[in-house]
Amino acid sequence: KIGFNAQRGWIAYLLKDKALIKYFDIYEDGTEYPDYNCNVASYSCEQFCEIETLGPLDIVLPGESVEHNEYWQIISGLPEISSEEDFKEHVEPQLIDNLNLEENDDDDDDYDDYQSFDYDSCCEDPHCQGEH
């Protein structure tokens, strides 16, 4: 497992001709995150690759709540991506521009381009619970 701080507010997973992009809020400098101050983590093994985003650390008192939202985009029909240049040419132009999640929280119409991900078909493992 590896963790890092994604400053652009998204993380991508590429498999064959598809890309799963997870978008998330970026917080001001000085915000503390769990897991050695990382806002993104990835784990891979022979069966799957996991990408997760992490919200900032916060104190939650009784009766209070916090949210950490992700917005997902699936891009299909990509050519083979084997370099950073390929990614910049074929994937980056399709990323949703100027995504400002905090300002658009109440307007679901801004996210019409997002598709939901069917956990039942995320892998071929019959015991999968969609946890990766």
ZATI-140425 format. One line per 3 residues: number of its first residue (from 0); for each residue x, y, z of N, C-alpha, C. Coordinates in Angstrom, 3 decimals. Example, Ala and Ser with C-alpha at 12.3 -4.5 7.8 and 13.67 -1.06 7.14 Angstrom:
2
0 = 13.190:-5.690:7.800:12.300:-4.500:7.800:13.200:-3.300:7.800; 12.850:-2.250:7.080:13.670:-1.060:7.140:12.900:0.030:7.870
END
This chain:
132
0 = 0.855:-1.174:0.000:0.000:0.000:0.000:0.897:1.232:0.000; 0.495:2.230:-0.758:1.257:3.471:-0.845:0.287:4.633:-0.653; 0.750:5.664:0.027:-0.063:6.855:0.228:0.667:8.075:-0.285
3 = -0.106:9.070:-0.691:0.494:10.313:-1.164:-0.526:11.426:-1.073; -0.109:12.635:-1.363:-0.977:13.798:-1.290:-1.263:14.273:-2.710; -2.472:14.042:-3.188:-2.881:14.429:-4.546:-3.390:15.868:-4.512
6 = -2.622:16.772:-5.073:-2.932:18.199:-5.028:-3.987:18.639:-6.042; -4.278:17.791:-7.041:-5.193:18.211:-8.110:-6.628:17.765:-7.877; -6.886:16.997:-6.808:-8.262:16.637:-6.476:-8.810:15.451:-7.229
9 = -7.951:14.601:-7.772:-8.424:13.390:-8.427:-7.335:12.324:-8.406; -7.786:11.076:-8.560:-6.895:9.937:-8.711:-7.503:9.062:-9.802; -6.657:8.421:-10.599:-7.136:7.607:-11.723:-6.627:6.179:-11.602
12 = -7.468:5.246:-12.066:-7.080:3.841:-12.187:-7.356:3.430:-13.625; -6.352:2.924:-14.319:-6.483:2.510:-15.712:-6.464:0.996:-15.803; -7.390:0.439:-16.593:-7.414:-0.998:-16.853:-7.921:-1.205:-18.270
15 = -7.082:-1.777:-19.099:-7.395:-2.020:-20.512:-7.796:-0.710:-21.165; -9.033:-0.605:-21.680:-9.434:0.615:-22.388:-10.302:1.536:-21.536; -10.256:1.362:-20.203:-11.096:2.163:-19.315:-10.258:2.864:-18.252
18 = -10.800:3.984:-17.777:-10.199:4.708:-16.657:-11.302:5.035:-15.666; -11.047:4.776:-14.399:-11.927:5.208:-13.319:-11.242:6.401:-12.673; -11.930:7.543:-12.673:-11.398:8.753:-12.070:-12.236:9.045:-10.831
21 = -11.577:9.225:-9.694:-12.253:9.636:-8.464:-11.847:11.081:-8.181; -12.856:11.963:-8.084:-12.629:13.362:-7.750:-13.001:13.578:-6.288; -12.325:14.501:-5.624:-12.598:14.761:-4.213:-12.169:16.183:-3.875
24 = -12.656:16.676:-2.732:-12.331:18.033:-2.291:-10.862:18.166:-1.931; -10.297:19.308:-2.247:-8.944:19.675:-1.831:-9.095:20.704:-0.711; -8.343:20.531:0.346:-8.413:21.438:1.486:-7.166:22.311:1.543
27 = -7.246:23.380:2.321:-6.140:24.330:2.420:-4.884:23.659:2.969; -3.752:24.288:2.672:-2.488:23.824:3.255:-2.610:23.828:4.770; -1.969:22.878:5.409:-2.026:22.776:6.862:-3.090:21.812:7.347
30 = -3.964:21.349:6.455:-4.972:20.360:6.823:-4.273:19.041:7.106; -4.663:18.387:8.194:-4.051:17.113:8.553:-4.930:15.953:8.100; -4.278:14.925:7.577:-4.949:13.719:7.104:-4.435:12.513:7.880
33 = -5.198:11.420:7.889:-4.709:10.191:8.524:-3.598:9.552:7.691; -3.091:8.444:8.161:-2.102:7.648:7.418:-0.923:8.485:6.930; -0.216:9.069:7.872:0.983:9.859:7.568:0.681:11.071:6.690
36 = -0.485:11.669:6.930:-0.896:12.907:6.269:-1.100:12.749:4.760; -1.707:11.631:4.353:-1.998:11.364:2.935:-3.484:11.554:2.658; -3.823:12.139:1.505:-5.235:12.242:1.132:-5.634:11.195:0.091
39 = -4.680:10.388:-0.360:-4.943:9.326:-1.328:-4.077:8.123:-0.962; -4.646:6.931:-1.124:-3.876:5.705:-0.900:-4.221:4.708:-1.997; -3.267:3.852:-2.308:-3.486:2.813:-3.312:-2.845:1.521:-2.828
42 = -3.543:0.438:-3.072:-3.042:-0.890:-2.729:-3.236:-1.771:-3.950; -2.260:-2.589:-4.265:-2.438:-3.510:-5.385:-1.899:-4.877:-5.010; -2.534:-5.874:-5.576:-2.096:-7.258:-5.439:-2.445:-7.956:-6.756
45 = -2.270:-9.231:-6.821:-2.510:-9.959:-8.065:-3.974:-9.895:-8.514; -4.908:-9.852:-7.574:-6.329:-9.905:-7.921:-6.962:-8.543:-8.229; -6.464:-7.472:-7.615:-7.127:-6.183:-7.785:-6.199:-5.039:-7.411
48 = -6.673:-3.845:-7.723:-6.008:-2.612:-7.308:-7.061:-1.745:-6.627; -6.719:-1.211:-5.484:-7.636:-0.372:-4.720:-7.125:1.064:-4.760; -8.031:2.009:-5.020:-7.683:3.424:-4.880:-8.693:4.034:-3.921
51 = -8.198:4.764:-2.946:-9.108:5.370:-1.976:-8.675:6.794:-1.683; -9.668:7.622:-1.394:-9.396:8.992:-0.987:-9.710:9.103:0.498; -8.992:9.979:1.171:-9.150:10.139:2.612:-9.526:11.579:2.919
54 = -10.476:11.745:3.810:-10.851:13.079:4.262:-9.922:13.542:5.363; -9.967:14.833:5.668:-9.089:15.359:6.711:-9.504:14.864:8.093; -8.531:14.862:9.005:-8.828:14.525:10.393:-9.687:15.626:10.988
57 = -10.629:15.243:11.827:-11.514:16.216:12.445:-12.004:15.648:13.766; -12.371:16.520:14.675:-12.986:16.098:15.933:-14.490:16.136:15.726; -15.139:15.015:15.990:-16.585:14.910:15.802:-17.214:14.696:17.178
60 = -17.969:15.663:17.613:-18.639:15.589:18.906:-19.974:14.874:18.760; -20.537:14.377:19.865:-21.847:13.711:19.794:-22.878:14.608:19.111; -23.618:14.023:18.177:-24.638:14.760:17.438:-24.116:15.464:16.199
63 = -22.806:15.520:16.014:-22.222:16.149:14.835:-21.887:15.087:13.794; -21.599:15.529:12.599:-21.191:14.600:11.541:-20.209:15.302:10.609; -19.503:14.506:9.842:-18.625:15.015:8.794:-18.924:14.231:7.526
66 = -18.580:14.795:6.398:-18.772:14.125:5.112:-17.462:14.134:4.338; -17.295:13.093:3.565:-16.196:13.045:2.597:-16.806:12.493:1.316; -16.962:13.328:0.317:-17.622:12.931:-0.925:-16.611:12.642:-2.015
69 = -16.928:11.630:-2.803:-16.184:11.313:-4.021:-17.164:11.393:-5.177; -16.680:11.829:-6.311:-17.462:11.820:-7.534:-16.669:11.013:-8.542; -17.330:10.045:-9.158:-16.639:9.098:-10.029:-16.977:9.356:-11.489
72 = -15.988:9.184:-12.332:-16.155:9.284:-13.781:-15.505:8.052:-14.393; -16.196:7.426:-15.330:-15.635:6.298:-16.064:-15.439:6.737:-17.509; -14.223:6.578:-18.004:-13.897:6.906:-19.389:-13.624:5.588:-20.098
75 = -14.332:5.334:-21.192:-14.183:4.080:-21.941:-13.607:4.347:-23.324; -13.129:3.281:-23.961:-12.647:3.370:-25.333:-11.279:4.006:-25.480; -10.463:3.919:-24.451:-9.123:4.510:-24.511:-8.161:3.604:-25.269
78 = -7.176:4.190:-25.950:-6.106:3.363:-26.520:-5.200:2.894:-25.384; -4.215:2.078:-25.701:-3.271:1.640:-24.668:-2.539:2.857:-24.098; -2.546:2.962:-22.782:-1.857:4.054:-22.095:-0.601:3.465:-21.468
81 = 0.567:3.828:-22.003:1.806:3.236:-21.496:2.821:4.280:-21.034; 2.414:5.549:-21.023:3.339:6.593:-20.589:2.548:7.787:-20.064; 3.250:8.669:-19.379:2.620:9.895:-18.902:2.128:10.736:-20.081
84 = 2.866:10.724:-21.178:2.455:11.473:-22.370:1.142:10.921:-22.931; 0.994:9.578:-22.968:-0.263:8.964:-23.415:-1.419:9.411:-22.531; -1.188:9.420:-21.216:-2.227:9.833:-20.276:-2.634:11.281:-20.544
87 = -1.642:12.158:-20.704:-1.935:13.571:-20.952:-2.689:13.766:-22.265; -2.385:12.956:-23.263:-3.033:13.098:-24.570:-4.450:12.536:-24.590; -4.668:11.380:-23.959:-5.940:10.674:-24.130:-6.886:10.746:-22.937
90 = -6.369:10.915:-21.732:-7.231:10.917:-20.548:-7.469:12.332:-20.033; -6.409:13.108:-19.837:-6.572:14.443:-19.258:-7.584:15.320:-19.989; -7.666:15.293:-21.329:-8.670:16.136:-21.991:-10.111:15.760:-21.632
93 = -10.325:14.548:-21.126:-11.672:14.107:-20.782:-12.002:14.298:-19.303; -11.028:14.746:-18.514:-11.300:15.000:-17.105:-12.267:16.163:-16.987; -13.105:16.113:-15.987:-14.074:17.181:-15.785:-13.324:18.405:-15.278
96 = -13.429:19.506:-16.019:-12.671:20.715:-15.723:-13.272:21.501:-14.568; -12.393:22.154:-13.840:-12.778:23.121:-12.811:-13.816:22.577:-11.845; -13.623:21.363:-11.403:-14.554:20.755:-10.465:-14.353:21.392:-9.100
99 = -15.357:22.103:-8.637:-15.297:22.728:-7.316:-16.413:22.115:-6.499; -16.109:21.058:-5.774:-17.128:20.273:-5.096:-17.826:21.046:-3.995; -17.123:21.885:-3.262:-17.751:22.591:-2.154:-18.824:23.553:-2.646
102 = -18.568:24.291:-3.710:-19.544:25.252:-4.209:-20.721:24.567:-4.885; -20.526:23.389:-5.445:-21.573:22.720:-6.206:-22.287:21.630:-5.422; -22.069:21.561:-4.117:-22.619:20.477:-3.310:-24.126:20.297:-3.468
105 = -24.884:21.391:-3.571:-26.337:21.276:-3.587:-26.916:21.165:-4.984; -26.104:21.169:-6.013:-26.591:21.165:-7.387:-26.161:19.883:-8.082; -26.981:18.829:-7.939:-26.637:17.533:-8.517:-26.563:17.567:-10.037
108 = -27.185:18.576:-10.676:-27.152:18.649:-12.129:-25.732:18.821:-12.658; -24.833:19.351:-11.840:-23.450:19.544:-12.271:-22.722:18.224:-12.469; -23.287:17.125:-11.996:-22.598:15.846:-12.023:-23.283:14.842:-12.949
111 = -23.991:15.341:-13.965:-24.677:14.445:-14.901:-23.711:13.553:-15.657; -22.461:13.971:-15.802:-21.485:13.174:-16.535:-20.930:12.014:-15.725; -21.232:11.969:-14.439:-20.723:10.891:-13.597:-21.603:9.668:-13.735
114 = -20.981:8.509:-13.693:-21.705:7.249:-13.753:-21.492:6.528:-12.439; -22.513:5.802:-11.996:-22.312:5.014:-10.788:-21.531:3.758:-11.142; -20.864:3.201:-10.167:-20.034:2.013:-10.362:-20.759:0.831:-9.750
117 = -20.963:-0.221:-10.513:-21.687:-1.403:-10.063:-20.734:-2.324:-9.319; -20.820:-2.312:-7.988:-19.925:-3.146:-7.189:-20.108:-4.630:-7.475; -21.310:-5.043:-7.904:-21.536:-6.463:-8.165:-20.663:-6.976:-9.298
120 = -20.191:-6.088:-10.150:-19.394:-6.545:-11.283:-17.986:-5.947:-11.280; -17.505:-5.560:-10.100:-16.200:-4.893:-10.073:-15.047:-5.860:-10.275; -15.272:-7.154:-10.090:-14.204:-8.115:-10.334:-14.826:-9.498:-10.508
123 = -13.998:-10.474:-10.741:-14.498:-11.827:-10.964:-14.517:-12.669:-9.693; -14.141:-12.107:-8.560:-14.121:-12.836:-7.294:-15.557:-13.045:-6.812; -16.027:-14.301:-6.693:-17.405:-14.550:-6.264:-17.671:-14.120:-4.825
126 = -16.618:-13.899:-4.037:-16.786:-13.484:-2.645:-16.654:-11.974:-2.469; -16.494:-11.270:-3.567:-16.277:-9.829:-3.518:-17.492:-9.123:-2.926; -17.235:-8.209:-2.038:-18.280:-7.364:-1.461:-18.146:-5.921:-1.951
129 = -17.378:-5.724:-3.009:-17.165:-4.372:-3.518:-16.302:-3.535:-2.595; -15.432:-4.171:-1.835:-14.618:-3.459:-0.856:-13.261:-3.046:-1.410; -13.059:-3.139:-2.688:-11.775:-2.736:-3.266:-11.969:-1.904:-4.490
END
